[in-house]
């Protein structure tokens, strides 16, 4: 049995996007290992797409200070576990400096990377896949399949798998939803993400929430850092689960609702991977075609405002000034989102 090691440490969305690649390897009889950091570990632990998950706690190491001796000994211990498996192939799906040294030290005979890399990551590989003409624009899931194609594997099937949810987590979610009115569509509003420039305008959210309250049972999710935003857009008048879910319970929550509305974020990607709810993902600086949910045009929507500056790929700061600064966060307008919601949920406002 051949052994393949996937190096993709973060982020949560990108971990999700590469799960189908791992499933292709599994389907073709490979033993699959995966090196991952904090944001993706819970998605891969006990996931049937992976045989061995190697947890590299990058945040903990950074917090301690990179020169802390504890980091070195933990790194060496993890590296020994990886090299013990004697992987035939290592694949760099991160394509950055932080993945390069894992590739070099993995012990794999074949170390493969695509031509589209950053931060000298190619130095960690001994085989480079030429960048295809459409790899820059096609969805991340499909571009990840270039590795499988390079190895002669069939990539017709796109298969997502997630770990089985424990019974105690299911009961916890049942408790959170015990007072939810299930006679109306259950809609999750997950308005926050890690980058401010990827946030949709809060006043737009407020308009959408006020309208959907008439027809839907609204559930709000987010971290403690999002509490002020959720309060502003109307979460306290509905079911506010801010700070009450982790990644595991969030997966279970998504599997029980009809629709999730979110910006380009881990929540949108996780909702899509869970397969149950419809998803509306609102994009600002990043390209919907590359990072949005796809597969069923009647169920999954990834949209932006269609501005000339979109997408700009500037996820930290807006390159524009004056009135055009963060203009992409103002669009699309609430009516466009509401029309999609009513189409998905088959809401006829004229009869209300």
N, C-alpha and C positions, 0 to 999 in steps of 0.2 A: 504493500500500500504506500502510495506517495504521500508525502507530508508537505503542506503549504502553510506558511506563516504570513498572516496579514498584519501590516503595520499601519494602523489608523487610530491614533490616540484620542482625537477629538474632532469636531464638536459633536453634541448629541445628534443633531440633524445629519451630519455626515456619517456617523456610525450607523444610523438607520438606513441611509442611502446605500451603504455597502453590505448590508445583510443579504440582499439577493445574490451578490457575488459569492459570499461564503456558501450560500445554499447551492449554487452551481457547482462549486468544488465538492461539496458533500454528495450531490447527486452523481458525480462522476467518480466516486470512490476515494476521494482524498481525505486524509486526516487533517483537520483544520485547527490551527492555533491563531490567536489574535492578541496583539499587544494593545492595551487601551488604558486611558487615564480615567479620572474621576467621572466625567460627565457621561461616559458610555458604558461603564462597568456593569451597572444594574440591568442594562439592556442585553448584555451578552452572557452574564452569569446564568447558567442553566438554560441558555438558549440552544435549541437543537441544531442550530446552524454551526456551532463551534464545539470542538472537542476539548480544547485547552484555552483558558482565558488567563492572560498574564497582566496583572494589575500594576501599572506604573503610576504611583501617586504623585504626579507632577506638581499639583498644588501644595501638597505637604512638603515636598522637597524644596520648592521655591520659598515657602514660608520660613522654613528652617534656615535657608541660605544655602546656595548651591555648594559651598565648600564645607558644609557640615559633615563630619566623618560618618554620622548615622546614614546619611544619604548614600555615601559611597558603599557601605556594607550592604544596604538594602538593594542597591543597584546590582552589585556583584551577585548577591543571592538570587535575584530574579534572572539575571543573565545566565547563571548556571542551570536554572530550571529550563530555560529556553534551549540552550545548547545541548542539554541532555537528550532532547527529542530528536536531534540530528535532522532538522528540516531540509528537504530537498530544494525547496523554493521559498524565497521570501519576496513579498510584494509590497512596495512602498506606495500606499494609497494616500499618505499625508503629503509627500513630496516637499518636505521642508527640512531645515537643519535638524530639528528635534527628532525627526524620524531617521535621518541619515546615519546617526551613530548606532541606532538599533540594528539597522540593516548591516552595517559593517561588522558588528560584533555578534550577529545572530548565528553564525556558523553555517548558514545555508550555502549550498554550492552555487545555486543560481539566484542572483539578486536582481529583481526586475523593477524598473521604474518607467514611467512614461516620459516623453520628451518635454512635456509641459510641466516644468518644475520651478521651484524658487529656492533661494538661499543655498545654492551649490549642492542641492540634494542628490544630483546625479552622481556625485562622487561616492555615494554609498552603494551604487549598483554596478553590476558587470554586464547587464543587458538593458538596452534602452529601446522602448517601443516608439517608433515615429508617431508624431501627433497627427491624427486623422484630420481631414478638412473640417468635419462637423463636431469634433470633440469639444471645441470651445463653447459652442452654443447648445449642444444637446444636453439633456438632463443628466445629472450626476450619476444616477443609477445606470443609465445606458453607457456613459463614458467609462464607468468602472468595469464594464463588461469587456473593454478592450484587452484587459489582462487575460481573461478567459479565452477570448478569440485568439490571442497571440499563442496560447498554449493548445489551441486546436479543440476547444470545448464548445458545445452547443449552448447558445445563450437565448434560446427562444422563450424560456420560462422566467417570469419575474415573480419570485416567491419571497414574501416577507414572513418571518417567524419572530415571535416574542416569547419570553419565558412564561410558564404557567403561573397564574396568580394564586398565591396561597389562600386558603379558606378564611384565615383571619382578616386578610385584606379585603376580601369580598364582603365579609360581615361589616367591616368598618365603613365601606362605601354605602352599604345598605342603610347603616345608621345615619350617615350624612344626608341621604336622600329620603329618609322616612317621611318627611313632611312635604316633599315635592309633589306638585299636582301633575300626575302622570296622564291625566286626560288631555293635556295639551302637549305639543311638541317640546321635548327637552333640548334646550340650546345652551351650549357652553360659550361664554365670552372669556377669552384668554388674551387680554389686550397688550400684555407687556412682553418685552424681550430684553436681551442684554445690551443692545446698542440703541442709544437714544434716537439716532437718525433713522432707525428702522421702525420706529413707533408711528402708528397712524395718529392723526390729530385727535386729541382728547375730546374736543367739541363734536367731532364727527361721531365718535363712539357714543357720546351722550345722546345724540339724535337717534341713532340706531337703537340704543337701549330703550329709550322712551317709547318708540314705536313698537318694538317687539314685545314689550311688557303686555301689550293688549292681547297678544295672540299666543304667546309662548311662556313656558316656565324657564326662566333665565337662571343660570348657574355661573358664578364667577370664580375663576381660579387665578392664582398668582402667588408670589412669595411675599414675605413680610415687607420687602422693599417696595412692593407694588400697592400697598394698602391705600396710600393717598390717592393714587390714580383710580383705583377701583371705587373708592368712595365718591370721587368727583363725577364719575360717569353713571353712578346709580346702583352700585352693587349692594349697598346696605338696604335697599328697598326690595331686594330679591334674595336668592340663596348665595351668600358670600362665603366661599371656602378658602379665602385668602390665608395662606400659611398653614392650611390643614391637610395638604397632600404632598407626598413625595413622589418620586418617579414611578414607583411601583403602584401606588394607589391611584395616581393620575391615569395610568394605563387602564386600570379597571373602570375608573370613572368614565373615560372616553368610550369604553365599550358598551355603556348603558344609555347613551344619549343619541339624539337624531342628527345633531349638527354641532360643529365646532367652528367658531369664527376667531381668527387670530392673525397677527402680522406674520411675516416670515420669521418663524421661531421654532424652538424645539417642540412646543406644544402642537403647532400645526403639523409638523413631521410625525410626531408620535400618534396624533389622532389619525392621520392617513395610514400609518403602518398598522394600526389596530383594526383597520378594515371596516368597522361597524358604522361610524358616523359619516355623514357628508362633511366636507371641509371647504371653507372659504378662507383662503390665505391672501392677505393684503400686503403688497410689496411696495417698497419705496425705492431704495438705491440698488437693490439686487434684482437679478433677472428672473421673472416668474417661470420662464420656460426651462431654466436650468435647475431651480430649487423648489418649484411648486409641486403640489400633489398632481399626479396624472394617472390616466388609465380609463376613467369613466367621465365623460364630459357632462353627464347629467348629475354627477355626484360630487366631483372635485373641481374647484375653481381657484385659479391663481391669477390675480389681476393687479394691475397698477394703474396710474393715471394717464399713461400714454404720452407723457411729456417728452420733449426733444432730448432732455438731459438724462432720461432713463434708458437703461440702467447705467449708473456711473461707477459702481463697485466700491465707492468710498463709504465704508461701513462705520467709520469712526467720526469723521467730520464732513460737513457738506462743503464742496469746493466752490459753491456759488456765494455771492454776497448780496446784501440789500434785500429787496423784495423777493428775489429768487432763492434766498437761503432757505433750505429745507422745504422748498415748494412741493416736493414730491410727497411730503407727509400729509398734505392737505387733500390729496386725491387718492382714489376716486371719491366722489361725493357720496354722502349717506344714501341718497335715493338709489344709486346704482347697487349698493350692497343690499339694501332692502328688497329691491326687485329680484335679486338672485335668491335671497332667503325665501321669499314668497313662492318663487318658482320651485325651489327644492322641496319645501314643506307643503306645497299645493294650498297655500293660504289665499282665500278669496276675500279680500277686504271689503268688497261691495256687499257681502252677505253678513258682515259683522255688525 
